[in-house]
Amino acid sequence: MTGDFDPAELGGASSSTGSPDAAPLSVRLGELAEDAVTARLAAEAEAIAQAQFEEMLTPELHTALADPAATRL
């Protein structure tokens, strides 16, 4: 993201005054917000899963996982 906001990039038809049509603009903003929330939730879920995995990964479990992986390679 360059930091420059261009409302034309959001889509939507222009009215006779040259301003974007509010309905398509609000729909696109809603979609962008939903995408951002989904991405944030995915990142948080990944962080939680990583922390839980690290708590569970004892040296014994690491060895138990590493041996079959090495065999397959």
MMTF fields as JSON, N, C-alpha, C and O atoms, coordinates in Angstrom:
{
  "mmtfVersion": "1.0.0",
  "mmtfProducer": "UNKNOWN",
  "numBonds": 291,
  "numAtoms": 292,
  "numGroups": 73,
  "numChains": 1,
  "numModels": 1,
  "chainsPerModel": [1],
  "groupsPerChain": [73],
  "chainIdList": ["A"],
  "bondAtomList": [4, 2, 8, 6, 12, 10, 16, 14, 20, 18, 24, 22, 28, 26, 32, 30, 36, 34, 40, 38, 44, 42, 48, 46, 52, 50, 56, 54, 60, 58, 64, 62, 68, 66, 72, 70, 76, 74, 80, 78, 84, 82, 88, 86, 92, 90, 96, 94, 100, 98, 104, 102, 108, 106, 112, 110, 116, 114, 120, 118, 124, 122, 128, 126, 132, 130, 136, 134, 140, 138, 144, 142, 148, 146, 152, 150, 156, 154, 160, 158, 164, 162, 168, 166, 172, 170, 176, 174, 180, 178, 184, 182, 188, 186, 192, 190, 196, 194, 200, 198, 204, 202, 208, 206, 212, 210, 216, 214, 220, 218, 224, 222, 228, 226, 232, 230, 236, 234, 240, 238, 244, 242, 248, 246, 252, 250, 256, 254, 260, 258, 264, 262, 268, 266, 272, 270, 276, 274, 280, 278, 284, 282, 288, 286],
  "bondOrderList": [1, 1, 1, 1, 1, 1, 1, 1, 1, 1, 1, 1, 1, 1, 1, 1, 1, 1, 1, 1, 1, 1, 1, 1, 1, 1, 1, 1, 1, 1, 1, 1, 1, 1, 1, 1, 1, 1, 1, 1, 1, 1, 1, 1, 1, 1, 1, 1, 1, 1, 1, 1, 1, 1, 1, 1, 1, 1, 1, 1, 1, 1, 1, 1, 1, 1, 1, 1, 1, 1, 1, 1],
  "groupList": [{"groupName": "MET", "atomNameList": ["N", "CA", "C", "O"], "elementList": ["N", "C", "C", "O"], "formalChargeList": [0, 0, 0, 0], "bondAtomList": [1, 0, 2, 1, 3, 2], "bondOrderList": [1, 1, 2], "singleLetterCode": "M", "chemCompType": "L-PEPTIDE LINKING"}, {"groupName": "THR", "atomNameList": ["N", "CA", "C", "O"], "elementList": ["N", "C", "C", "O"], "formalChargeList": [0, 0, 0, 0], "bondAtomList": [1, 0, 2, 1, 3, 2], "bondOrderList": [1, 1, 2], "singleLetterCode": "T", "chemCompType": "L-PEPTIDE LINKING"}, {"groupName": "GLY", "atomNameList": ["N", "CA", "C", "O"], "elementList": ["N", "C", "C", "O"], "formalChargeList": [0, 0, 0, 0], "bondAtomList": [1, 0, 2, 1, 3, 2], "bondOrderList": [1, 1, 2], "singleLetterCode": "G", "chemCompType": "PEPTIDE LINKING"}, {"groupName": "ASP", "atomNameList": ["N", "CA", "C", "O"], "elementList": ["N", "C", "C", "O"], "formalChargeList": [0, 0, 0, 0], "bondAtomList": [1, 0, 2, 1, 3, 2], "bondOrderList": [1, 1, 2], "singleLetterCode": "D", "chemCompType": "L-PEPTIDE LINKING"}, {"groupName": "PHE", "atomNameList": ["N", "CA", "C", "O"], "elementList": ["N", "C", "C", "O"], "formalChargeList": [0, 0, 0, 0], "bondAtomList": [1, 0, 2, 1, 3, 2], "bondOrderList": [1, 1, 2], "singleLetterCode": "F", "chemCompType": "L-PEPTIDE LINKING"}, {"groupName": "PRO", "atomNameList": ["N", "CA", "C", "O"], "elementList": ["N", "C", "C", "O"], "formalChargeList": [0, 0, 0, 0], "bondAtomList": [1, 0, 2, 1, 3, 2], "bondOrderList": [1, 1, 2], "singleLetterCode": "P", "chemCompType": "L-PEPTIDE LINKING"}, {"groupName": "ALA", "atomNameList": ["N", "CA", "C", "O"], "elementList": ["N", "C", "C", "O"], "formalChargeList": [0, 0, 0, 0], "bondAtomList": [1, 0, 2, 1, 3, 2], "bondOrderList": [1, 1, 2], "singleLetterCode": "A", "chemCompType": "L-PEPTIDE LINKING"}, {"groupName": "GLU", "atomNameList": ["N", "CA", "C", "O"], "elementList": ["N", "C", "C", "O"], "formalChargeList": [0, 0, 0, 0], "bondAtomList": [1, 0, 2, 1, 3, 2], "bondOrderList": [1, 1, 2], "singleLetterCode": "E", "chemCompType": "L-PEPTIDE LINKING"}, {"groupName": "LEU", "atomNameList": ["N", "CA", "C", "O"], "elementList": ["N", "C", "C", "O"], "formalChargeList": [0, 0, 0, 0], "bondAtomList": [1, 0, 2, 1, 3, 2], "bondOrderList": [1, 1, 2], "singleLetterCode": "L", "chemCompType": "L-PEPTIDE LINKING"}, {"groupName": "SER", "atomNameList": ["N", "CA", "C", "O"], "elementList": ["N", "C", "C", "O"], "formalChargeList": [0, 0, 0, 0], "bondAtomList": [1, 0, 2, 1, 3, 2], "bondOrderList": [1, 1, 2], "singleLetterCode": "S", "chemCompType": "L-PEPTIDE LINKING"}, {"groupName": "VAL", "atomNameList": ["N", "CA", "C", "O"], "elementList": ["N", "C", "C", "O"], "formalChargeList": [0, 0, 0, 0], "bondAtomList": [1, 0, 2, 1, 3, 2], "bondOrderList": [1, 1, 2], "singleLetterCode": "V", "chemCompType": "L-PEPTIDE LINKING"}, {"groupName": "ARG", "atomNameList": ["N", "CA", "C", "O"], "elementList": ["N", "C", "C", "O"], "formalChargeList": [0, 0, 0, 0], "bondAtomList": [1, 0, 2, 1, 3, 2], "bondOrderList": [1, 1, 2], "singleLetterCode": "R", "chemCompType": "L-PEPTIDE LINKING"}, {"groupName": "ILE", "atomNameList": ["N", "CA", "C", "O"], "elementList": ["N", "C", "C", "O"], "formalChargeList": [0, 0, 0, 0], "bondAtomList": [1, 0, 2, 1, 3, 2], "bondOrderList": [1, 1, 2], "singleLetterCode": "I", "chemCompType": "L-PEPTIDE LINKING"}, {"groupName": "GLN", "atomNameList": ["N", "CA", "C", "O"], "elementList": ["N", "C", "C", "O"], "formalChargeList": [0, 0, 0, 0], "bondAtomList": [1, 0, 2, 1, 3, 2], "bondOrderList": [1, 1, 2], "singleLetterCode": "Q", "chemCompType": "L-PEPTIDE LINKING"}, {"groupName": "HIS", "atomNameList": ["N", "CA", "C", "O"], "elementList": ["N", "C", "C", "O"], "formalChargeList": [0, 0, 0, 0], "bondAtomList": [1, 0, 2, 1, 3, 2], "bondOrderList": [1, 1, 2], "singleLetterCode": "H", "chemCompType": "L-PEPTIDE LINKING"}],
  "groupTypeList": [0, 1, 2, 3, 4, 3, 5, 6, 7, 8, 2, 2, 6, 9, 9, 9, 1, 2, 9, 5, 3, 6, 6, 5, 8, 9, 10, 11, 8, 2, 7, 8, 6, 7, 3, 6, 10, 1, 6, 11, 8, 6, 6, 7, 6, 7, 6, 12, 6, 13, 6, 13, 4, 7, 7, 0, 8, 1, 5, 7, 8, 14, 1, 6, 8, 6, 3, 5, 6, 6, 1, 11, 8],
  "groupIdList": [1, 2, 3, 4, 5, 6, 7, 8, 9, 10, 11, 12, 13, 14, 15, 16, 17, 18, 19, 20, 21, 22, 23, 24, 25, 26, 27, 28, 29, 30, 31, 32, 33, 34, 35, 36, 37, 38, 39, 40, 41, 42, 43, 44, 45, 46, 47, 48, 49, 50, 51, 52, 53, 54, 55, 56, 57, 58, 59, 60, 61, 62, 63, 64, 65, 66, 67, 68, 69, 70, 71, 72, 73],
  "secStructList": [7, 7, 1, 7, 7, 7, 4, 4, 4, 4, 7, 7, 7, 5, 7, 6, 6, 1, 7, 5, 7, 2, 2, 2, 2, 2, 2, 2, 2, 2, 2, 2, 2, 2, 2, 2, 2, 2, 2, 2, 2, 2, 2, 2, 2, 2, 2, 2, 2, 2, 2, 2, 2, 2, 2, 2, 7, 7, 2, 2, 2, 2, 2, 2, 2, 2, 2, 2, 2, 2, 2, 2, 7],
  "xCoordList": [0.844, 0.0, 0.887, 1.831, 0.583, 1.44, 1.092, 1.878, -0.05, -0.469, -1.357, -2.002, -1.402, -2.268, -3.615, -3.691, -4.672, -6.01, -6.671, -6.778, -7.106, -7.817, -9.178, -9.263, -10.255, -11.588, -11.984, -12.824, -11.4, -11.732, -11.34, -11.942, -10.323, -9.892, -10.919, -10.868, -11.844, -12.862, -13.985, -14.804, -14.05, -15.104, -16.319, -16.284, -17.38, -18.606, -18.747, -17.762, -19.996, -20.282, -20.232, -20.487, -19.912, -19.9, -21.245, -21.85, -21.701, -22.932, -22.619, -21.468, -23.631, -23.414, -22.526, -21.949, -22.399, -21.538, -20.093, -19.22, -19.824, -18.467, -18.104, -17.0, -18.981, -18.681, -19.104, -20.046, -18.428, -18.767, -20.166, -20.649, -20.797, -22.116, -21.957, -21.099, -22.767, -22.61, -22.86, -22.165, -23.819, -24.144, -22.985, -22.559, -22.442, -21.306, -20.085, -19.333, -19.89, -18.753, -18.889, -17.919, -20.068, -20.252, -20.154, -19.667, -20.61, -20.481, -19.007, -18.577, -18.23, -16.805, -16.059, -15.179, -16.411, -15.783, -16.115, -15.262, -17.347, -17.736, -16.939, -16.519, -16.729, -15.939, -14.494, -13.895, -13.937, -12.558, -12.437, -11.469, -13.416, -13.398, -13.506, -12.8, -14.39, -14.543, -13.255, -12.85, -12.606, -11.333, -10.264, -9.491, -10.225, -9.23, -9.473, -8.528, -10.731, -11.064, -10.715, -10.162, -11.032, -10.721, -9.212, -8.757, -8.447, -6.989, -6.452, -5.553, -7.001, -6.539, -6.872, -6.049, -8.091, -8.478, -7.591, -7.21, -7.263, -6.386, -5.0, -4.404, -4.493, -3.184, -3.21, -2.277, -4.268, -4.389, -4.509, -3.89, -5.301, -5.451, -4.117, -3.787, -3.351, -2.028, -1.099, -0.364, -1.131, -0.281, -0.659, 0.216, -1.945, -2.412, -1.987, -1.492, -2.182, -1.8, -0.294, 0.149, 0.489, 1.948, 2.348, 3.192, 1.745, 2.066, 1.686, 2.437, 0.518, 0.08, 0.985, 1.326, 1.372, 2.251, 3.59, 4.126, 4.133, 5.419, 5.328, 6.286, 4.186, 4.008, 3.964, 4.438, 3.392, 3.237, 4.504, 4.688, 5.373, 6.522, 7.649, 8.577, 7.531, 8.578, 9.721, 9.527, 10.883, 11.969, 11.563, 11.948, 10.786, 10.347, 9.415, 9.535, 8.486, 7.563, 8.316, 8.021, 9.284, 10.091, 10.788, 10.793, 11.372, 12.047, 11.051, 11.327, 9.89, 8.865, 8.387, 8.046, 8.36, 7.965, 9.133, 8.924, 10.335, 11.497, 11.909, 12.294, 11.827, 12.255, 11.447, 12.048, 10.109, 9.357, 9.591, 9.604, 9.773, 10.023, 11.356, 11.45, 12.373, 13.683, 13.617, 14.251, 12.85, 12.694, 12.044, 12.461, 11.027, 10.316, 11.185, 11.05, 12.078, 12.952, 14.008, 14.845],
  "yCoordList": [-1.168, 0.0, 1.228, 1.324, 2.156, 3.327, 4.424, 5.358, 4.354, 5.395, 6.419, 7.217, 6.41, 7.329, 6.663, 5.564, 7.323, 6.775, 7.351, 8.57, 6.498, 6.915, 6.251, 5.049, 6.987, 6.393, 5.741, 4.842, 6.17, 5.573, 4.101, 3.331, 3.693, 2.301, 1.385, 0.17, 1.941, 1.138, 0.753, -0.097, 1.336, 1.015, 1.871, 2.807, 1.556, 2.324, 3.287, 3.8, 3.531, 4.441, 5.87, 6.13, 6.774, 8.179, 8.793, 8.473, 9.66, 10.381, 11.568, 11.769, 12.361, 13.517, 14.551, 15.395, 14.507, 15.463, 14.993, 15.737, 13.769, 13.257, 12.499, 11.959, 12.428, 11.678, 10.225, 9.951, 9.298, 7.881, 7.594, 8.244, 6.618, 6.165, 5.534, 4.67, 5.948, 5.517, 4.032, 3.401, 3.448, 2.031, 1.114, 0.327, 1.17, 0.301, 0.588, -0.325, 1.841, 2.202, 1.561, 1.009, 1.625, 1.042, -0.479, -1.101, -1.079, -2.536, -2.912, -3.861, -2.172, -2.473, -2.247, -3.029, -1.177, -0.938, -2.067, -2.492, -2.548, -3.679, -4.923, -5.659, -5.161, -6.314, -6.186, -7.158, -4.982, -4.762, -4.97, -5.566, -4.482, -4.658, -6.135, -6.618, -6.852, -8.289, -9.036, -9.914, -8.703, -9.338, -9.054, -9.94, -7.824, -7.454, -8.2, -8.666, -8.314, -9.041, -10.517, -11.124, -11.099, -12.502, -12.74, -13.716, -11.856, -11.994, -11.879, -12.623, -10.948, -10.761, -11.983, -12.43, -12.527, -13.722, -14.906, -15.687, -15.041, -16.129, -15.983, -16.971, -14.761, -14.526, -14.84, -15.448, -14.43, -14.72, -16.222, -16.749, -16.912, -18.361, -19.058, -20.006, -18.599, -19.173, -18.97, -19.882, -17.773, -17.495, -18.38, -18.877, -18.575, -19.431, -20.873, -21.544, -21.35, -22.722, -22.919, -23.952, -21.927, -22.02, -22.1, -22.915, -21.261, -21.266, -22.598, -23.144, -23.11, -24.388, -25.527, -26.412, -25.501, -26.545, -26.516, -27.564, -25.319, -25.211, -25.716, -26.293, -25.505, -26.022, -27.541, -28.175, -28.125, -29.581, -30.28, -31.471, -29.551, -30.166, -30.424, -29.63, -31.541, -31.975, -32.59, -32.907, -32.759, -33.424, -34.815, -35.233, -35.526, -36.877, -36.82, -37.623, -35.864, -35.731, -35.292, -35.752, -34.406, -33.963, -35.159, -35.297, -36.015, -37.213, -38.144, -38.695, -38.314, -39.177, -38.66, -39.458, -37.358, -36.78, -36.765, -36.971, -36.527, -36.399, -37.73, -37.772, -38.807, -40.109, -40.535, -40.884, -40.523, -40.895, -39.916, -40.32, -38.638, -37.657, -37.945, -37.902, -38.233, -38.556, -39.815, -39.896, -40.795, -42.047, -41.79, -42.354, -40.942, -40.656, -39.872, -40.018, -39.038, -38.255, -39.142, -38.674],
  "zCoordList": [0.0, 0.0, 0.0, 0.784, -0.874, -1.02, -0.051, 0.114, 0.597, 1.514, 0.848, 1.529, -0.485, -1.203, -1.418, -1.968, -0.988, -1.117, -2.354, -2.494, -3.236, -4.436, -4.428, -4.682, -4.145, -4.104, -5.414, -5.419, -6.529, -7.818, -7.871, -8.619, -7.075, -7.056, -6.413, -6.609, -5.655, -4.993, -5.929, -5.579, -7.082, -8.033, -7.792, -6.993, -8.474, -8.334, -9.476, -10.006, -9.854, -10.952, -10.449, -9.273, -11.317, -10.962, -11.295, -12.319, -10.443, -10.712, -11.589, -11.978, -11.908, -12.764, -12.097, -12.783, -10.761, -10.06, -10.012, -9.563, -10.466, -10.472, -9.218, -9.147, -8.212, -6.997, -7.185, -7.929, -6.528, -6.68, -6.157, -5.23, -6.764, -6.32, -4.94, -4.757, -3.967, -2.575, -2.389, -1.592, -3.086, -2.869, -3.246, -2.401, -4.482, -4.799, -3.934, -3.596, -3.58, -2.739, -1.361, -0.841, -0.768, 0.555, 0.503, 1.448, -0.588, -0.743, -0.813, -0.158, -1.604, -1.747, -0.434, -0.073, 0.279, 1.583, 2.556, 3.335, 2.509, 3.35, 3.012, 3.904, 1.716, 1.295, 1.762, 2.225, 1.638, 2.092, 3.596, 4.069, 4.346, 5.795, 6.152, 7.037, 5.461, 5.728, 5.413, 6.176, 4.305, 3.954, 5.008, 5.371, 5.491, 6.505, 7.808, 8.443, 8.206, 9.44, 9.278, 10.195, 8.128, 7.879, 7.935, 8.532, 7.319, 7.337, 8.757, 9.147, 9.528, 10.915, 11.767, 12.566, 11.593, 12.342, 11.984, 12.856, 10.708, 10.284, 10.914, 11.344, 10.967, 11.578, 13.073, 13.598, 13.75, 15.185, 15.43, 16.354, 14.612, 14.758, 14.536, 15.248, 13.558, 13.294, 14.487, 14.867, 15.079, 16.238, 17.422, 18.132, 17.634, 18.735, 18.487, 19.392, 17.252, 16.922, 17.089, 17.592, 16.668, 16.807, 18.279, 18.651, 19.111, 20.542, 21.185, 21.992, 20.821, 21.391, 20.932, 21.717, 19.659, 19.14, 19.859, 20.22, 20.068, 20.756, 22.188, 22.701, 22.839, 24.199, 24.21, 25.153, 23.158, 23.086, 22.604, 22.854, 21.92, 21.269, 22.271, 22.421, 22.933, 23.857, 23.035, 21.861, 23.621, 22.881, 22.397, 21.305, 23.21, 22.817, 21.604, 20.68, 21.62, 20.495, 19.247, 18.145, 19.419, 18.278, 17.642, 16.419, 18.458, 17.95, 17.274, 16.208, 17.9, 17.32, 15.954, 15.081, 15.766, 14.49, 13.489, 12.293, 13.964, 13.099, 12.463, 11.295, 13.235, 12.714, 11.489, 10.473, 11.537, 10.331, 9.162, 8.0, 9.485, 8.426, 7.747, 6.52, 8.525, 7.962, 7.112, 6.06, 7.571, 6.83, 5.474, 4.462, 5.457, 4.203, 3.235, 2.02, 3.765, 2.883, 2.288, 1.516]
}
